[in-house]
Amino acid sequence: MPQTVEPTHKAVIKNVLVIDKEAKRTLVQRIITSPSFVKSERLSSFLVYVCDLEQNGRSKEICEQQIGEVVFGRSGGYDPTADSIVRSHATRLRLRLDQYFLEEGAHEKIRLRIPRGAYVPLFDHIVDEPTMDQNTVRIEKPYMSEASCEAEVPEGLPNTRFSWVSLSQRSVTVRLSVALVVVVAATFLAVWSFTAFARHRSRTMPPSDLLWNALFVPGRQTILVVGDGGANLFGNMARRQMTAEEYASKSWLREPLVQTPQGFSWDPVVSRIYTPYSAVEFAVHLARLPQVSDGQLSTLFARDIRLDDLKDKQAILLGSPLYNPWEQLLLQAQNFRMVSDGVENSISIISAKPLLGEPRVFKWSQADVASKSGYTLITLMRNLNGNGRLLLLQGTTANGDKAAGEFLFNRELLEPVLRKAMTNDGKLQDFQVVLKTEFVAGGNVDTRVVAFRTDPLR
C-alpha cells in the first residue's frame, strides 16, 4: 500500500531571507507601541533613531557620541566616557527587547536585537521549515464508489465487506492523538525552556541588578519616600522619638513645640518641607538606573504618604525613624531596628538575637565627641501585604544616610553582601545589613559590614 509522509515539525532558520525596509519599519512600529515600550519615550526614540539609520544605509554613523547628541540632547563634543547615559539606556533597551519577544512579540517572524558592545540593530528572519516525521502516515485508499463509500469486493473472495470509512476514522483519530501529544510536549518544552532561561538569567545576572529588578518591576510604580526634617526637629525639641501613630494622625503638628514662635509670622514646621540633601543625591542616582523606566519612579514627602502605600506598593524609605516614623511599623518583626534616645541624644541599632561575638547594640551618641564613626541599617523586606518589596535606608546621622546610598551604588561593596542573600535558583531573599562608617571632613570613608541577616522569601 503506498504511503505518503506529511511534514509535522517546524524549524527555525535565521538570517537567510532578505528583510525589506517596510517589514523592518512595521516591526519597529509594533515594538514601540507595545506595552513594553509605550511608556518609555526615551527607549522608543533610541530604537527608532538607530533603526532609521540602519534602514537608510547609514549604519556607520551609529555610535555612542551621535546617539547622545541626537537622542539625549547632549551638547556637541560631549565626553561619553564621563557620561554613561547612552550605555545605561542601551542596557535597558536590550532588556526591554528581550521582554517584548518573550511576551507580546513571541509570534513575530522577525527578531530585532542590539548586540552588546555595539548599537547597530540586527534583524533576524525566522521561517518554518518542514521536516519528515516517520510516525505520521497517510494511507492511500482503493477505489470506492461515491454512493456507498465501501470498497468493491472482487469475485471469488468471501463476501466480507471492509469499511474504509472506519479505517479513515481510525487514521484521523491517530493523527489527532499524535497532534495532541505534540502540542502537549511543545507546551511543556516551551514552559520548561522559559523557566530554565529565567533561572539561568537570574543566576548569571549581577546581584545588584537582582536588587534593582526587585524594586523596579515593569508596569508598577516605585515611590521614594524622603525624610521629614520637621519631624526630626520635633523629636529633638521634645527629646523623644515620635510614634508612628502620632505621625500618621498628624497629631504632633498640634503640639505647642511646632507652632509659630511668638513675634514671628512664618511657620517653621507645619507648612514647610525640609529633607536632607542626601535624599536628592540618592534620587538622582536612582533615576539613572537602567531598570527605571520613564515615569516609574515618583518621590513623596514622608508626611504625605498613607499606610495603604506601604501595604501594596513598591517603595524606598530614606532616613532614620526620627525622619521617617513609618519605619517603626515596618521593622517590628525584623532582627535589627533603630531607636532614638532623646534624653541621651543617641541613636542605636538593636539586635533582637545577636550572633555569637556580635554586639547587641550598635550605638552612636552625640556626646561621644571623640568618635568619628556612625552606623547605617539597610533593610530589604516585603511590603505589608507581601506583594511587593520595600527598601529602608537608616543612618544614625545624615552622613549615615549618605553612606547607605554610596554603598548601594558601589558594586564592589554591595555584591558580596547580595550573594549571601541569593538562593540556589538565583532569587534574592529579604535581608538586613548593618554598616559602620568613618567620617572625615564631612565625608564617608572605610564603610564596612559589621552585621548581616537574611530571611527566606515568603
C-alpha positions in Angstrom: 0.0 0.0 0.0 1.5 3.3 -0.9 2.4 5.7 1.9 2.7 9.5 1.9 4.6 11.1 4.7 3.4 14.5 5.9 5.6 17.3 7.4 4.7 17.9 11.1 7.7 19.7 12.6 8.8 23.4 12.4 12.5 24.5 12.3 13.9 28.0 12.8 16.3 29.5 10.2 17.9 32.9 10.9 19.5 35.4 8.6 18.5 33.5 5.4 15.9 35.7 3.8 16.5 39.4 2.9 14.2 41.6 5.0 12.9 44.6 3.2 12.7 48.1 4.8 8.9 48.1 5.1 8.9 44.9 7.2 11.6 46.4 9.4 9.7 49.6 9.8 6.4 48.0 10.7 8.2 45.7 13.2 9.8 48.7 14.9 6.4 50.5 14.9 4.8 47.4 16.6 7.5 47.3 19.2 7.4 51.0 20.2 3.6 50.9 20.5 3.6 47.7 22.7 3.0 47.7 26.4 6.8 47.1 27.0 7.7 50.3 25.3 4.8 52.7 25.1 5.5 54.3 28.4 9.2 54.8 27.7 9.7 57.7 25.3 13.5 57.7 25.5 13.9 54.0 24.8 11.5 54.3 21.9 13.4 57.3 20.5 16.6 55.4 20.9 15.3 52.4 19.0 13.7 54.4 16.2 16.8 56.5 15.6 19.3 53.6 15.2 16.8 51.6 13.1 16.2 54.6 10.8 19.9 55.0 10.2 20.3 51.2 9.6 17.4 51.1 7.1 18.8 54.0 5.2 22.3 52.5 4.8 23.9 54.8 7.4 25.0 52.2 9.9 28.5 53.7 10.1 27.0 56.8 11.7 25.6 54.8 14.6 27.9 55.5 17.6 27.6 56.4 21.2 28.6 60.1 20.6 25.9 60.6 17.9 23.2 58.9 19.9 24.0 61.0 22.9 23.7 64.2 21.0 20.7 63.4 18.8 18.5 61.3 21.2 19.5 62.6 24.6 20.3 66.2 23.7 23.9 66.2 24.9 26.0 69.1 23.6 28.3 68.6 20.6 31.6 67.1 21.5 30.5 65.9 25.0 32.6 63.1 26.6 30.8 59.7 26.5 33.4 58.3 28.9 32.3 60.7 31.6 28.5 60.5 30.8 27.1 56.9 30.6 23.6 57.9 29.6 23.8 56.0 26.2 25.3 52.9 27.7 22.8 52.7 30.5 19.8 53.2 28.2 21.2 50.6 25.7 21.2 48.1 28.6 17.6 48.9 29.3 16.7 48.7 25.6 18.2 45.2 25.3 16.3 44.1 28.3 13.0 45.6 27.0 13.5 44.0 23.6 14.0 40.6 25.3 10.8 41.2 27.2 8.9 42.1 24.0 9.9 39.0 22.1 9.2 36.7 25.1 5.7 38.2 25.7 3.6 40.2 23.2 6.1 39.7 20.3 6.5 36.0 20.7 4.7 35.4 17.4 6.9 37.7 15.3 8.6 36.2 12.3 11.4 38.8 12.5 13.6 39.4 15.6 15.3 42.7 16.4 18.3 42.9 18.7 21.0 45.4 19.7 24.3 43.3 20.2 26.3 44.1 23.3 29.2 46.3 22.7 27.6 47.9 19.7 24.5 50.0 18.8 23.8 48.9 15.2 20.4 47.0 15.2 20.3 43.5 13.7 17.2 41.9 12.2 16.8 38.1 12.1 14.2 36.4 9.9 12.6 33.3 11.3 10.8 30.9 8.9 9.2 27.5 9.1 11.0 24.5 7.5 9.0 21.3 7.1 10.8 18.1 8.1 9.7 14.4 7.7 8.1 12.6 10.5 8.2 8.9 10.0 5.4 8.4 12.5 2.7 10.2 10.6 1.4 8.3 7.5 -1.4 8.9 5.1 -3.0 5.6 3.8 -4.0 5.7 0.1 -7.4 4.1 -0.3 -8.6 1.8 -3.2 -11.3 3.0 -5.4 -14.6 3.5 -3.6 -18.0 4.3 -5.1 -19.3 7.7 -4.3 -22.6 6.2 -3.3 -21.5 3.6 -0.8 -18.0 4.7 0.3 -17.3 1.0 0.5 -14.7 -1.0 -1.4 -15.8 -3.3 -4.1 -15.1 -7.0 -3.3 -13.5 -8.9 -6.2 -15.3 -12.1 -7.4 -14.2 -15.4 -5.8 -13.4 -13.9 -2.5 -15.6 -14.3 0.6 -18.3 -11.7 0.7 -16.7 -9.8 3.6 -17.2 -6.1 3.3 -14.4 -3.8 4.6 -15.5 -0.4 5.8 -12.8 2.1 4.6 -14.7 4.8 6.5 -13.8 3.1 9.8 -10.1 2.9 8.7 -10.2 6.5 7.8 -11.7 7.4 11.1 -9.0 5.4 12.9 -6.4 7.3 10.8 -7.9 10.6 11.8 -8.0 9.5 15.4 -4.3 8.5 15.3 -3.4 11.8 13.7 -5.4 13.8 16.3 -3.7 11.8 19.1 -0.3 12.4 17.7 -1.1 16.1 17.2 -2.3 16.3 20.8 0.9 14.7 22.1 3.0 17.1 20.0 1.1 20.1 21.3 1.4 19.0 24.9 5.1 18.2 24.5 5.7 21.5 22.8 3.8 23.4 25.5 5.8 21.6 28.2 9.1 22.3 26.4 8.2 26.0 26.0 7.4 26.4 29.7 10.5 24.4 30.7 12.7 26.4 28.3 11.3 29.7 29.5 11.7 28.7 33.2 15.2 27.4 32.5 16.1 30.6 30.7 14.8 32.7 33.6 16.7 30.7 36.1 19.9 30.9 34.1 19.5 34.6 33.6 18.9 35.2 37.3 22.0 33.1 38.2 24.2 34.9 35.7 22.8 38.4 36.3 24.9 40.6 38.6 23.4 40.6 42.1 23.0 44.4 42.1 20.7 44.0 39.1 18.6 41.5 41.0 18.2 44.1 43.8 17.0 46.9 41.4 14.9 44.4 39.4 13.1 43.5 42.7 12.4 47.2 43.4 11.6 48.3 39.9 9.1 46.0 38.3 7.8 46.7 34.8 4.2 48.1 35.0 4.5 49.0 38.7 5.4 52.4 40.2 8.0 52.7 42.9 7.8 55.6 45.4 10.9 57.2 47.0 9.8 58.4 50.5 12.2 61.2 51.6 12.7 62.0 55.3 10.8 64.7 57.1 13.2 67.3 58.6 10.3 68.8 60.6 9.6 65.5 62.4 13.3 65.3 63.3 13.2 68.8 64.6 10.2 68.0 66.8 11.9 64.9 68.1 15.0 66.9 69.1 12.9 69.6 70.8 10.6 67.1 72.5 13.6 65.0 73.4 11.7 61.8 72.5 11.0 59.6 69.4 7.7 60.2 67.8 5.4 57.2 67.4 4.1 56.1 64.0 0.6 56.6 65.2 1.3 60.3 66.1 2.9 60.8 62.8 0.2 59.1 60.7 -2.6 61.0 62.5 -0.6 64.3 62.4 -1.5 64.9 66.0 2.1 66.0 66.6 1.5 69.1 64.4 -0.8 70.5 67.0 1.9 70.3 69.7 3.0 73.7 71.1 6.6 72.9 70.2 5.9 73.1 66.4 3.7 76.2 66.4 5.0 79.6 65.2 7.1 81.3 67.8 5.7 84.5 69.4 6.8 87.5 67.4 7.2 85.7 64.1 4.9 85.5 61.2 6.4 82.4 59.4 5.6 78.8 60.1 8.8 76.8 60.9 7.4 73.3 60.8 3.7 72.7 60.0 3.6 74.0 56.4 7.3 73.7 55.4 9.0 70.7 53.7 12.6 70.0 54.9 14.5 67.0 53.8 18.3 66.1 53.9 20.2 66.9 50.8 21.5 63.3 50.6 18.0 62.3 49.5 18.3 64.5 46.4 21.6 62.8 45.5 20.1 59.4 46.1 17.1 60.2 43.9 19.4 61.3 41.0 21.3 58.0 41.2 18.1 56.0 41.2 16.7 57.8 38.2 19.8 56.9 36.2 19.5 53.1 36.8 18.8 51.1 33.6 15.9 49.3 35.4 14.0 52.5 35.9 11.7 53.4 33.1 10.3 56.9 32.4 7.6 57.8 34.9 8.2 54.7 37.0 9.9 56.5 40.0 8.0 59.1 42.0 9.1 61.0 45.1 6.9 61.6 48.1 7.5 63.5 51.4 7.2 61.2 54.4 4.3 63.3 55.7 2.3 62.8 52.6 2.1 59.0 52.3 -0.5 56.8 53.9 -0.4 53.4 55.4 -2.0 51.9 52.3 1.1 53.0 50.3 3.1 50.6 52.4 0.7 47.8 52.0 0.7 47.3 48.3 3.3 49.5 46.6 7.0 49.2 45.9 8.8 51.8 48.0 12.2 53.0 49.2 12.3 54.9 52.5 15.1 57.2 53.5 16.2 58.4 56.9 16.2 57.2 60.5 12.9 56.8 62.4 13.3 60.4 63.5 12.9 61.5 59.9 10.7 58.7 58.8 8.5 57.4 61.7 6.7 55.0 59.3 9.7 52.7 59.7 8.7 51.8 63.3 5.7 49.9 61.9 7.8 48.1 59.3 10.7 46.9 61.5 8.8 45.4 64.4 9.3 41.8 63.2 12.8 42.3 61.9 16.0 41.4 63.8 17.6 44.8 63.6 15.7 48.0 64.4 16.8 51.6 65.0 15.7 53.5 68.2 16.4 57.0 69.4 17.0 58.2 73.0 16.1 61.9 73.1 17.3 62.4 76.6 20.8 61.0 76.0 20.7 62.3 72.4 21.8 58.9 70.9 20.6 56.6 68.2 21.2 52.8 68.4 20.7 49.8 66.1 19.5 47.0 68.4 19.7 43.3 67.5 16.9 41.1 68.8 19.1 37.9 68.5 22.8 38.8 68.3 25.1 36.1 67.0 28.0 34.7 68.9 30.6 37.5 69.4 28.2 40.1 67.8 27.2 43.3 69.9 23.6 43.6 70.8 23.7 47.3 70.3 25.4 49.5 67.7 25.3 52.9 69.3 26.0 56.4 68.1 25.9 59.3 70.7 26.3 63.0 70.1 28.0 63.2 73.4 30.8 61.0 72.2 32.8 63.7 70.5 35.9 61.6 70.2 34.2 59.1 67.9 34.2 59.8 64.2 32.1 56.9 63.2 28.4 56.1 62.8 26.1 53.2 61.7 23.7 52.5 58.9 20.9 49.9 58.7 19.8 48.8 55.3 16.7 46.5 55.1 15.1 44.8 52.1 11.7 43.4 53.0 8.2 42.6 51.8 5.5 45.3 51.9 2.8 44.9 54.5 0.6 42.8 52.1 3.5 40.7 50.9 3.0 41.6 47.2 6.0 43.9 46.7 9.4 44.9 48.1 10.4 47.8 50.4 14.0 49.1 50.9 14.8 51.0 54.1 17.9 53.1 54.5 18.5 54.4 58.0 21.6 56.2 59.2 22.4 57.3 62.8 23.3 60.6 61.2 22.8 62.4 57.9 26.3 61.1 56.9 25.0 57.6 57.7 22.1 58.1 55.2 24.6 59.2 52.6 26.8 56.2 53.3 23.8 53.9 52.7 23.4 55.4 49.2 27.1 55.2 48.4 27.1 51.6 49.5 24.1 50.6 47.3 25.7 52.1 44.2 29.1 50.6 44.8 29.0 47.1 43.2 32.4 46.2 44.8 30.9 46.7 48.3 27.3 45.7 47.6 27.5 42.5 45.6 29.4 40.3 48.2 26.5 41.0 50.6 23.8 40.3 48.0 25.4 37.0 47.0 24.9 35.8 50.6 21.2 36.7 50.3 20.7 34.7 47.0 19.1 31.3 46.8 20.4 28.5 44.7 18.0 29.3 41.9 19.1 32.9 41.7 16.3 34.6 43.8 17.1 37.5 46.1 15.9 36.9 49.7 15.0 39.7 52.2 18.0 40.8 54.2 19.3 43.3 56.7 22.8 44.7 56.8 24.5 46.9 59.4 27.3 49.2 58.2 29.9 51.1 60.1 31.4 54.2 58.5 34.2 56.5 59.5 33.5 60.2 58.9 36.3 62.5 57.8 35.8 66.2 56.8 32.1 65.7 56.3 32.6 62.6 54.0 32.5 58.9 54.4 35.5 56.5 54.4 36.1 52.9 55.2 32.5 51.7 55.1 32.3 48.1 56.1 29.7 45.4 57.0 29.5 44.6 60.8 26.3 42.5 60.9 24.1 40.7 58.4 20.9 38.7 58.4 18.8 37.1 55.6 15.3 35.8 55.7 13.7 33.2 53.3 11.2 34.5 50.7 7.6 34.3 51.9 
